[in-house]
Amino acid sequence: MANSIAARINPQTAMPGIIGGVGPLAHIQFEQILLNRSCQRGACRDQDHPEWILMNATQIPDRTQSIQGMAPDCAPWLVKYGHRLERAGADFLIVTCNTAHAFYAAVQSQLTIPWIPLMGATSQCIREQYPPVRRVGILATDGTLQTQLYHKSLSQVGLKPVSPALSSPMQKRIMQSIYHPEWGIKTTGVQVSKKALLDLTHATHWLKDQGAEVIIAGCTELSVGLAQIPDLPLPWIDPLTAIADMTLDLAHGQRTAEALIAA
């Protein structure tokens, strides 16, 4: 039986390169999702899963602070780690931090392999899985909201973004759930604090009250947090899951990077 299942899995034709460490939970969460989705596609042995190359790029400056001019430019660091993955044999690049995509244009122009954006994968996922939905709530960092990464992507496929205003009390609570030095998710890791979970629950109810029909967890730490809340008022989309499916498609030759980027 194992051999017959494995025979239905397309052979690997492309090598994923993953920039993780942004934050430290990002690539761990992503790799777990990759393995889970691979199993759902029929993988049942070590050899059925695709190979990938990981760079734990913890020295990249904080992305939101970089956007706000409070930390060094992230682009040279992303280029450096992208080049390392290129030299190691990666055929395409996945960056597991949402906010890092603010530097996409500056970085992609200096790479020879394509960086597959989270935003396009997420918007396409919503279109495919929730065709009636028109209003999409965004939970994200200040940097992601300021650069309108999801706003632009959602608008391009005819969806209306809904998010708190920068510097609003609600957005401050979301940022605290990520960054607070005592109980924020970056501090506590997989052991998400009750305070952070309470604030995220409140934020999801607020987005529903604003007319959102689904929610994007537009930050890896928010993906970790929302996964631990059993009774959310709306369904939520994890960009890491959306990009994991595309990563597997690319690795096994079921899609091309050019088609994904064009979409």
ChimeraX commands (.cxc) that place a marker at each C-alpha (Angstrom):
marker #1 position 0.00,0.00,0.00 radius 0.5
marker #1 position 2.80,2.46,0.92 radius 0.5
marker #1 position 4.48,1.97,-2.44 radius 0.5
marker #1 position 1.25,2.49,-4.37 radius 0.5
marker #1 position 0.55,5.74,-2.52 radius 0.5
marker #1 position 4.11,6.97,-3.01 radius 0.5
marker #1 position 3.84,6.23,-6.72 radius 0.5
marker #1 position 1.03,8.80,-6.98 radius 0.5
marker #1 position 3.22,11.58,-5.56 radius 0.5
marker #1 position 4.89,13.55,-8.32 radius 0.5
marker #1 position 8.70,13.45,-8.17 radius 0.5
marker #1 position 10.37,16.58,-6.89 radius 0.5
marker #1 position 11.47,18.94,-9.66 radius 0.5
marker #1 position 12.30,22.15,-7.73 radius 0.5
marker #1 position 14.04,22.91,-4.44 radius 0.5
marker #1 position 12.33,25.32,-2.00 radius 0.5
marker #1 position 14.54,27.75,-0.08 radius 0.5
marker #1 position 13.03,29.07,3.16 radius 0.5
marker #1 position 14.05,32.21,5.04 radius 0.5
marker #1 position 12.91,31.64,8.61 radius 0.5
marker #1 position 13.82,33.05,12.00 radius 0.5
marker #1 position 11.59,36.09,11.39 radius 0.5
marker #1 position 10.34,35.67,14.17 radius 0.5
marker #1 position 11.87,32.48,15.49 radius 0.5
marker #1 position 8.55,30.58,15.43 radius 0.5
marker #1 position 7.93,31.38,11.77 radius 0.5
marker #1 position 9.83,28.60,10.05 radius 0.5
marker #1 position 8.96,26.03,12.72 radius 0.5
marker #1 position 5.27,26.67,12.15 radius 0.5
marker #1 position 5.77,26.64,8.39 radius 0.5
marker #1 position 7.70,23.36,8.33 radius 0.5
marker #1 position 5.07,21.67,10.47 radius 0.5
marker #1 position 2.39,22.84,8.04 radius 0.5
marker #1 position 4.46,21.68,5.06 radius 0.5
marker #1 position 4.80,18.19,6.53 radius 0.5
marker #1 position 1.11,18.03,7.41 radius 0.5
marker #1 position -0.02,19.13,3.95 radius 0.5
marker #1 position 2.45,16.72,2.37 radius 0.5
marker #1 position 0.95,13.87,4.40 radius 0.5
marker #1 position -2.53,14.91,3.27 radius 0.5
marker #1 position -1.30,14.53,-0.31 radius 0.5
marker #1 position -0.24,10.95,0.34 radius 0.5
marker #1 position 3.25,11.11,1.85 radius 0.5
marker #1 position 3.69,8.24,4.29 radius 0.5
marker #1 position 7.48,7.73,4.36 radius 0.5
marker #1 position 10.43,10.06,4.91 radius 0.5
marker #1 position 11.28,9.72,1.25 radius 0.5
marker #1 position 7.81,10.89,0.11 radius 0.5
marker #1 position 8.32,14.41,1.49 radius 0.5
marker #1 position 10.15,17.01,-0.60 radius 0.5
marker #1 position 13.59,18.27,0.31 radius 0.5
marker #1 position 13.95,21.94,1.22 radius 0.5
marker #1 position 16.72,24.26,2.43 radius 0.5
marker #1 position 16.19,26.40,5.53 radius 0.5
marker #1 position 18.02,29.57,6.56 radius 0.5
marker #1 position 17.33,30.54,10.18 radius 0.5
marker #1 position 17.86,34.24,9.48 radius 0.5
marker #1 position 17.47,35.62,13.00 radius 0.5
marker #1 position 19.76,38.61,12.39 radius 0.5
marker #1 position 17.39,40.38,10.01 radius 0.5
marker #1 position 16.32,43.62,11.78 radius 0.5
marker #1 position 12.75,43.96,13.03 radius 0.5
marker #1 position 10.69,44.52,9.91 radius 0.5
marker #1 position 8.18,47.00,11.32 radius 0.5
marker #1 position 10.92,49.07,12.95 radius 0.5
marker #1 position 12.85,49.05,9.68 radius 0.5
marker #1 position 9.83,50.35,7.76 radius 0.5
marker #1 position 9.40,53.10,10.34 radius 0.5
marker #1 position 13.07,54.12,10.14 radius 0.5
marker #1 position 13.82,52.88,13.67 radius 0.5
marker #1 position 16.05,49.96,12.57 radius 0.5
marker #1 position 18.41,49.29,9.64 radius 0.5
marker #1 position 17.07,48.51,6.19 radius 0.5
marker #1 position 16.04,44.86,5.96 radius 0.5
marker #1 position 16.59,44.56,2.21 radius 0.5
marker #1 position 20.38,43.94,2.29 radius 0.5
marker #1 position 19.91,41.22,4.90 radius 0.5
marker #1 position 17.17,39.51,2.89 radius 0.5
marker #1 position 19.36,39.69,-0.21 radius 0.5
marker #1 position 22.29,38.18,1.71 radius 0.5
marker #1 position 20.25,35.24,2.97 radius 0.5
marker #1 position 18.57,34.85,-0.43 radius 0.5
marker #1 position 21.98,34.58,-2.08 radius 0.5
marker #1 position 23.03,31.93,0.44 radius 0.5
marker #1 position 19.99,29.87,-0.46 radius 0.5
marker #1 position 20.67,30.37,-4.16 radius 0.5
marker #1 position 24.20,29.07,-3.73 radius 0.5
marker #1 position 22.89,26.12,-1.73 radius 0.5
marker #1 position 20.70,25.09,-4.66 radius 0.5
marker #1 position 17.28,26.64,-4.00 radius 0.5
marker #1 position 15.08,27.14,-7.08 radius 0.5
marker #1 position 12.59,29.49,-5.43 radius 0.5
marker #1 position 12.29,31.43,-2.18 radius 0.5
marker #1 position 9.70,31.52,0.59 radius 0.5
marker #1 position 9.98,34.17,3.33 radius 0.5
marker #1 position 7.93,33.23,6.37 radius 0.5
marker #1 position 7.49,36.79,7.69 radius 0.5
marker #1 position 4.53,38.77,6.38 radius 0.5
marker #1 position 5.99,42.22,7.06 radius 0.5
marker #1 position 9.25,41.32,5.27 radius 0.5
marker #1 position 7.28,41.43,2.02 radius 0.5
marker #1 position 7.41,45.23,2.21 radius 0.5
marker #1 position 10.97,44.80,0.88 radius 0.5
marker #1 position 9.97,42.43,-1.92 radius 0.5
marker #1 position 10.71,44.67,-4.91 radius 0.5
marker #1 position 14.11,45.79,-3.63 radius 0.5
marker #1 position 15.14,42.21,-2.86 radius 0.5
marker #1 position 13.69,40.34,-5.84 radius 0.5
marker #1 position 15.54,42.60,-8.28 radius 0.5
marker #1 position 18.84,41.35,-6.80 radius 0.5
marker #1 position 18.02,37.62,-6.84 radius 0.5
marker #1 position 18.15,35.13,-9.68 radius 0.5
marker #1 position 15.45,32.87,-8.18 radius 0.5
marker #1 position 11.82,33.95,-7.67 radius 0.5
marker #1 position 10.47,34.92,-4.26 radius 0.5
marker #1 position 6.88,33.63,-4.02 radius 0.5
marker #1 position 4.83,36.22,-2.06 radius 0.5
marker #1 position 2.56,35.27,0.82 radius 0.5
marker #1 position -0.02,37.90,-0.10 radius 0.5
marker #1 position -0.90,36.56,-3.53 radius 0.5
marker #1 position -1.13,33.01,-2.19 radius 0.5
marker #1 position -3.46,34.15,0.61 radius 0.5
marker #1 position -5.77,36.21,-1.61 radius 0.5
marker #1 position -6.01,33.34,-4.09 radius 0.5
marker #1 position -6.76,30.92,-1.23 radius 0.5
marker #1 position -9.66,33.11,-0.04 radius 0.5
marker #1 position -11.04,33.33,-3.58 radius 0.5
marker #1 position -10.91,29.54,-3.97 radius 0.5
marker #1 position -12.11,28.48,-0.51 radius 0.5
marker #1 position -14.64,31.25,0.23 radius 0.5
marker #1 position -16.07,32.36,-3.14 radius 0.5
marker #1 position -19.02,34.36,-1.66 radius 0.5
marker #1 position -16.78,36.42,0.66 radius 0.5
marker #1 position -16.25,40.08,-0.18 radius 0.5
marker #1 position -14.96,41.69,3.05 radius 0.5
marker #1 position -11.75,40.36,4.59 radius 0.5
marker #1 position -10.44,41.35,8.02 radius 0.5
marker #1 position -6.69,41.85,8.47 radius 0.5
marker #1 position -4.82,41.25,11.72 radius 0.5
marker #1 position -1.22,42.38,11.18 radius 0.5
marker #1 position 1.70,44.44,12.40 radius 0.5
marker #1 position 1.88,48.19,11.95 radius 0.5
marker #1 position 4.46,47.64,9.22 radius 0.5
marker #1 position 2.17,45.38,7.20 radius 0.5
marker #1 position -0.74,47.79,7.57 radius 0.5
marker #1 position 1.38,50.85,6.80 radius 0.5
marker #1 position 2.64,49.34,3.54 radius 0.5
marker #1 position -0.84,47.95,2.75 radius 0.5
marker #1 position 0.56,44.60,1.67 radius 0.5
marker #1 position -2.72,42.73,2.11 radius 0.5
marker #1 position -4.88,45.71,1.19 radius 0.5
marker #1 position -3.31,45.83,-2.27 radius 0.5
marker #1 position -3.40,42.08,-2.83 radius 0.5
marker #1 position -7.02,41.72,-1.75 radius 0.5
marker #1 position -8.14,44.70,-3.82 radius 0.5
marker #1 position -6.50,43.20,-6.91 radius 0.5
marker #1 position -8.83,40.19,-6.74 radius 0.5
marker #1 position -11.95,42.22,-5.96 radius 0.5
marker #1 position -12.00,41.79,-2.17 radius 0.5
marker #1 position -12.50,44.63,0.32 radius 0.5
marker #1 position -9.93,44.80,3.16 radius 0.5
marker #1 position -11.06,45.67,6.69 radius 0.5
marker #1 position -8.48,46.58,9.33 radius 0.5
marker #1 position -7.95,48.79,12.38 radius 0.5
marker #1 position -6.47,52.22,11.76 radius 0.5
marker #1 position -2.80,52.69,12.56 radius 0.5
marker #1 position -2.32,54.05,16.11 radius 0.5
marker #1 position -5.92,53.18,17.01 radius 0.5
marker #1 position -6.57,51.54,20.40 radius 0.5
marker #1 position -7.46,48.28,18.67 radius 0.5
marker #1 position -4.26,48.20,16.59 radius 0.5
marker #1 position -2.21,48.98,19.70 radius 0.5
marker #1 position -3.75,45.94,21.42 radius 0.5
marker #1 position -2.87,43.75,18.44 radius 0.5
marker #1 position 0.72,45.00,18.47 radius 0.5
marker #1 position 0.96,44.39,22.21 radius 0.5
marker #1 position -0.25,40.82,21.73 radius 0.5
marker #1 position 2.76,40.32,19.44 radius 0.5
marker #1 position 5.49,42.48,21.00 radius 0.5
marker #1 position 4.76,43.02,24.72 radius 0.5
marker #1 position 8.02,42.22,26.56 radius 0.5
marker #1 position 6.26,40.17,29.25 radius 0.5
marker #1 position 3.21,38.52,27.65 radius 0.5
marker #1 position 3.50,39.11,23.89 radius 0.5
marker #1 position 3.76,36.06,21.63 radius 0.5
marker #1 position 7.32,36.93,20.53 radius 0.5
marker #1 position 8.27,36.71,24.22 radius 0.5
marker #1 position 6.30,33.64,25.30 radius 0.5
marker #1 position 6.58,31.57,22.09 radius 0.5
marker #1 position 4.30,28.56,21.73 radius 0.5
marker #1 position 3.04,29.08,25.30 radius 0.5
marker #1 position 0.76,31.95,24.33 radius 0.5
marker #1 position -0.36,34.01,27.31 radius 0.5
marker #1 position -3.99,34.38,28.35 radius 0.5
marker #1 position -3.66,38.14,27.92 radius 0.5
marker #1 position -2.52,37.82,24.31 radius 0.5
marker #1 position -5.32,35.35,23.54 radius 0.5
marker #1 position -7.88,37.68,25.13 radius 0.5
marker #1 position -6.72,40.64,23.06 radius 0.5
marker #1 position -6.74,38.62,19.84 radius 0.5
marker #1 position -10.22,37.32,20.58 radius 0.5
marker #1 position -11.40,40.88,21.14 radius 0.5
marker #1 position -9.80,41.96,17.86 radius 0.5
marker #1 position -11.57,39.23,15.88 radius 0.5
marker #1 position -14.94,40.27,17.32 radius 0.5
marker #1 position -14.14,43.88,16.43 radius 0.5
marker #1 position -13.39,42.90,12.82 radius 0.5
marker #1 position -16.66,40.97,12.62 radius 0.5
marker #1 position -18.52,44.05,13.87 radius 0.5
marker #1 position -16.87,46.02,11.04 radius 0.5
marker #1 position -18.33,43.61,8.49 radius 0.5
marker #1 position -15.45,41.19,7.97 radius 0.5
marker #1 position -16.49,37.71,6.82 radius 0.5
marker #1 position -13.10,35.98,7.18 radius 0.5
marker #1 position -9.84,37.04,8.85 radius 0.5
marker #1 position -6.24,36.91,7.67 radius 0.5
marker #1 position -3.62,36.19,10.34 radius 0.5
marker #1 position -1.14,38.60,8.72 radius 0.5
marker #1 position 1.74,37.87,11.11 radius 0.5
marker #1 position 3.26,34.52,12.06 radius 0.5
marker #1 position 2.80,35.18,15.77 radius 0.5
marker #1 position -0.88,35.87,15.12 radius 0.5
marker #1 position -1.16,32.53,13.33 radius 0.5
marker #1 position 0.23,30.85,16.45 radius 0.5
marker #1 position -2.21,32.75,18.65 radius 0.5
marker #1 position -5.39,32.26,16.60 radius 0.5
marker #1 position -4.70,28.52,16.35 radius 0.5
marker #1 position -5.13,28.34,20.14 radius 0.5
marker #1 position -8.51,30.11,20.30 radius 0.5
marker #1 position -11.30,27.51,19.95 radius 0.5
marker #1 position -14.35,29.77,19.49 radius 0.5
marker #1 position -13.45,32.51,17.04 radius 0.5
marker #1 position -16.45,34.41,15.61 radius 0.5
marker #1 position -15.13,34.09,12.03 radius 0.5
marker #1 position -13.08,31.63,10.00 radius 0.5
marker #1 position -9.45,32.64,9.62 radius 0.5
marker #1 position -6.86,32.14,6.90 radius 0.5
marker #1 position -3.26,31.29,7.72 radius 0.5
marker #1 position -0.92,32.67,5.01 radius 0.5
marker #1 position 1.65,30.02,5.95 radius 0.5
marker #1 position -0.85,27.29,5.02 radius 0.5
marker #1 position -1.68,29.01,1.74 radius 0.5
marker #1 position 1.99,29.33,0.80 radius 0.5
marker #1 position 2.71,25.76,1.97 radius 0.5
marker #1 position 0.30,24.39,-0.61 radius 0.5
marker #1 position 1.95,26.46,-3.32 radius 0.5
marker #1 position 5.39,25.37,-2.11 radius 0.5
marker #1 position 4.42,21.72,-2.54 radius 0.5
marker #1 position 2.90,22.43,-5.97 radius 0.5
marker #1 position 6.13,24.10,-7.07 radius 0.5
marker #1 position 8.38,21.45,-5.56 radius 0.5
marker #1 position 6.50,18.69,-7.39 radius 0.5
marker #1 position 6.14,20.54,-10.69 radius 0.5
marker #1 position 2.37,21.06,-10.45 radius 0.5
marker #1 position 2.67,24.83,-10.87 radius 0.5
marker #1 position 5.32,27.22,-12.14 radius 0.5
marker #1 position 6.72,30.17,-10.22 radius 0.5
marker #1 position 6.11,32.47,-13.20 radius 0.5
marker #1 position 2.40,31.66,-13.22 radius 0.5
marker #1 position 2.07,32.21,-9.46 radius 0.5
marker #1 position 3.82,35.57,-9.51 radius 0.5
marker #1 position 1.79,36.72,-12.53 radius 0.5
marker #1 position -1.41,35.78,-10.70 radius 0.5
marker link #1:1,2 radius 0.2
marker link #1:2,3 radius 0.2
marker link #1:3,4 radius 0.2
marker link #1:4,5 radius 0.2
marker link #1:5,6 radius 0.2
marker link #1:6,7 radius 0.2
marker link #1:7,8 radius 0.2
marker link #1:8,9 radius 0.2
marker link #1:9,10 radius 0.2
marker link #1:10,11 radius 0.2
marker link #1:11,12 radius 0.2
marker link #1:12,13 radius 0.2
marker link #1:13,14 radius 0.2
marker link #1:14,15 radius 0.2
marker link #1:15,16 radius 0.2
marker link #1:16,17 radius 0.2
marker link #1:17,18 radius 0.2
marker link #1:18,19 radius 0.2
marker link #1:19,20 radius 0.2
marker link #1:20,21 radius 0.2
marker link #1:21,22 radius 0.2
marker link #1:22,23 radius 0.2
marker link #1:23,24 radius 0.2
marker link #1:24,25 radius 0.2
marker link #1:25,26 radius 0.2
marker link #1:26,27 radius 0.2
marker link #1:27,28 radius 0.2
marker link #1:28,29 radius 0.2
marker link #1:29,30 radius 0.2
marker link #1:30,31 radius 0.2
marker link #1:31,32 radius 0.2
marker link #1:32,33 radius 0.2
marker link #1:33,34 radius 0.2
marker link #1:34,35 radius 0.2
marker link #1:35,36 radius 0.2
marker link #1:36,37 radius 0.2
marker link #1:37,38 radius 0.2
marker link #1:38,39 radius 0.2
marker link #1:39,40 radius 0.2
marker link #1:40,41 radius 0.2
marker link #1:41,42 radius 0.2
marker link #1:42,43 radius 0.2
marker link #1:43,44 radius 0.2
marker link #1:44,45 radius 0.2
marker link #1:45,46 radius 0.2
marker link #1:46,47 radius 0.2
marker link #1:47,48 radius 0.2
marker link #1:48,49 radius 0.2
marker link #1:49,50 radius 0.2
marker link #1:50,51 radius 0.2
marker link #1:51,52 radius 0.2
marker link #1:52,53 radius 0.2
marker link #1:53,54 radius 0.2
marker link #1:54,55 radius 0.2
marker link #1:55,56 radius 0.2
marker link #1:56,57 radius 0.2
marker link #1:57,58 radius 0.2
marker link #1:58,59 radius 0.2
marker link #1:59,60 radius 0.2
marker link #1:60,61 radius 0.2
marker link #1:61,62 radius 0.2
marker link #1:62,63 radius 0.2
marker link #1:63,64 radius 0.2
marker link #1:64,65 radius 0.2
marker link #1:65,66 radius 0.2
marker link #1:66,67 radius 0.2
marker link #1:67,68 radius 0.2
marker link #1:68,69 radius 0.2
marker link #1:69,70 radius 0.2
marker link #1:70,71 radius 0.2
marker link #1:71,72 radius 0.2
marker link #1:72,73 radius 0.2
marker link #1:73,74 radius 0.2
marker link #1:74,75 radius 0.2
marker link #1:75,76 radius 0.2
marker link #1:76,77 radius 0.2
marker link #1:77,78 radius 0.2
marker link #1:78,79 radius 0.2
marker link #1:79,80 radius 0.2
marker link #1:80,81 radius 0.2
marker link #1:81,82 radius 0.2
marker link #1:82,83 radius 0.2
marker link #1:83,84 radius 0.2
marker link #1:84,85 radius 0.2
marker link #1:85,86 radius 0.2
marker link #1:86,87 radius 0.2
marker link #1:87,88 radius 0.2
marker link #1:88,89 radius 0.2
marker link #1:89,90 radius 0.2
marker link #1:90,91 radius 0.2
marker link #1:91,92 radius 0.2
marker link #1:92,93 radius 0.2
marker link #1:93,94 radius 0.2
marker link #1:94,95 radius 0.2
marker link #1:95,96 radius 0.2
marker link #1:96,97 radius 0.2
marker link #1:97,98 radius 0.2
marker link #1:98,99 radius 0.2
marker link #1:99,100 radius 0.2
marker link #1:100,101 radius 0.2
marker link #1:101,102 radius 0.2
marker link #1:102,103 radius 0.2
marker link #1:103,104 radius 0.2
marker link #1:104,105 radius 0.2
marker link #1:105,106 radius 0.2
marker link #1:106,107 radius 0.2
marker link #1:107,108 radius 0.2
marker link #1:108,109 radius 0.2
marker link #1:109,110 radius 0.2
marker link #1:110,111 radius 0.2
marker link #1:111,112 radius 0.2
marker link #1:112,113 radius 0.2
marker link #1:113,114 radius 0.2
marker link #1:114,115 radius 0.2
marker link #1:115,116 radius 0.2
marker link #1:116,117 radius 0.2
marker link #1:117,118 radius 0.2
marker link #1:118,119 radius 0.2
marker link #1:119,120 radius 0.2
marker link #1:120,121 radius 0.2
marker link #1:121,122 radius 0.2
marker link #1:122,123 radius 0.2
marker link #1:123,124 radius 0.2
marker link #1:124,125 radius 0.2
marker link #1:125,126 radius 0.2
marker link #1:126,127 radius 0.2
marker link #1:127,128 radius 0.2
marker link #1:128,129 radius 0.2
marker link #1:129,130 radius 0.2
marker link #1:130,131 radius 0.2
marker link #1:131,132 radius 0.2
marker link #1:132,133 radius 0.2
marker link #1:133,134 radius 0.2
marker link #1:134,135 radius 0.2
marker link #1:135,136 radius 0.2
marker link #1:136,137 radius 0.2
marker link #1:137,138 radius 0.2
marker link #1:138,139 radius 0.2
marker link #1:139,140 radius 0.2
marker link #1:140,141 radius 0.2
marker link #1:141,142 radius 0.2
marker link #1:142,143 radius 0.2
marker link #1:143,144 radius 0.2
marker link #1:144,145 radius 0.2
marker link #1:145,146 radius 0.2
marker link #1:146,147 radius 0.2
marker link #1:147,148 radius 0.2
marker link #1:148,149 radius 0.2
marker link #1:149,150 radius 0.2
marker link #1:150,151 radius 0.2
marker link #1:151,152 radius 0.2
marker link #1:152,153 radius 0.2
marker link #1:153,154 radius 0.2
marker link #1:154,155 radius 0.2
marker link #1:155,156 radius 0.2
marker link #1:156,157 radius 0.2
marker link #1:157,158 radius 0.2
marker link #1:158,159 radius 0.2
marker link #1:159,160 radius 0.2
marker link #1:160,161 radius 0.2
marker link #1:161,162 radius 0.2
marker link #1:162,163 radius 0.2
marker link #1:163,164 radius 0.2
marker link #1:164,165 radius 0.2
marker link #1:165,166 radius 0.2
marker link #1:166,167 radius 0.2
marker link #1:167,168 radius 0.2
marker link #1:168,169 radius 0.2
marker link #1:169,170 radius 0.2
marker link #1:170,171 radius 0.2
marker link #1:171,172 radius 0.2
marker link #1:172,173 radius 0.2
marker link #1:173,174 radius 0.2
marker link #1:174,175 radius 0.2
marker link #1:175,176 radius 0.2
marker link #1:176,177 radius 0.2
marker link #1:177,178 radius 0.2
marker link #1:178,179 radius 0.2
marker link #1:179,180 radius 0.2
marker link #1:180,181 radius 0.2
marker link #1:181,182 radius 0.2
marker link #1:182,183 radius 0.2
marker link #1:183,184 radius 0.2
marker link #1:184,185 radius 0.2
marker link #1:185,186 radius 0.2
marker link #1:186,187 radius 0.2
marker link #1:187,188 radius 0.2
marker link #1:188,189 radius 0.2
marker link #1:189,190 radius 0.2
marker link #1:190,191 radius 0.2
marker link #1:191,192 radius 0.2
marker link #1:192,193 radius 0.2
marker link #1:193,194 radius 0.2
marker link #1:194,195 radius 0.2
marker link #1:195,196 radius 0.2
marker link #1:196,197 radius 0.2
marker link #1:197,198 radius 0.2
marker link #1:198,199 radius 0.2
marker link #1:199,200 radius 0.2
marker link #1:200,201 radius 0.2
marker link #1:201,202 radius 0.2
marker link #1:202,203 radius 0.2
marker link #1:203,204 radius 0.2
marker link #1:204,205 radius 0.2
marker link #1:205,206 radius 0.2
marker link #1:206,207 radius 0.2
marker link #1:207,208 radius 0.2
marker link #1:208,209 radius 0.2
marker link #1:209,210 radius 0.2
marker link #1:210,211 radius 0.2
marker link #1:211,212 radius 0.2
marker link #1:212,213 radius 0.2
marker link #1:213,214 radius 0.2
marker link #1:214,215 radius 0.2
marker link #1:215,216 radius 0.2
marker link #1:216,217 radius 0.2
marker link #1:217,218 radius 0.2
marker link #1:218,219 radius 0.2
marker link #1:219,220 radius 0.2
marker link #1:220,221 radius 0.2
marker link #1:221,222 radius 0.2
marker link #1:222,223 radius 0.2
marker link #1:223,224 radius 0.2
marker link #1:224,225 radius 0.2
marker link #1:225,226 radius 0.2
marker link #1:226,227 radius 0.2
marker link #1:227,228 radius 0.2
marker link #1:228,229 radius 0.2
marker link #1:229,230 radius 0.2
marker link #1:230,231 radius 0.2
marker link #1:231,232 radius 0.2
marker link #1:232,233 radius 0.2
marker link #1:233,234 radius 0.2
marker link #1:234,235 radius 0.2
marker link #1:235,236 radius 0.2
marker link #1:236,237 radius 0.2
marker link #1:237,238 radius 0.2
marker link #1:238,239 radius 0.2
marker link #1:239,240 radius 0.2
marker link #1:240,241 radius 0.2
marker link #1:241,242 radius 0.2
marker link #1:242,243 radius 0.2
marker link #1:243,244 radius 0.2
marker link #1:244,245 radius 0.2
marker link #1:245,246 radius 0.2
marker link #1:246,247 radius 0.2
marker link #1:247,248 radius 0.2
marker link #1:248,249 radius 0.2
marker link #1:249,250 radius 0.2
marker link #1:250,251 radius 0.2
marker link #1:251,252 radius 0.2
marker link #1:252,253 radius 0.2
marker link #1:253,254 radius 0.2
marker link #1:254,255 radius 0.2
marker link #1:255,256 radius 0.2
marker link #1:256,257 radius 0.2
marker link #1:257,258 radius 0.2
marker link #1:258,259 radius 0.2
marker link #1:259,260 radius 0.2
marker link #1:260,261 radius 0.2
marker link #1:261,262 radius 0.2
marker link #1:262,263 radius 0.2
view
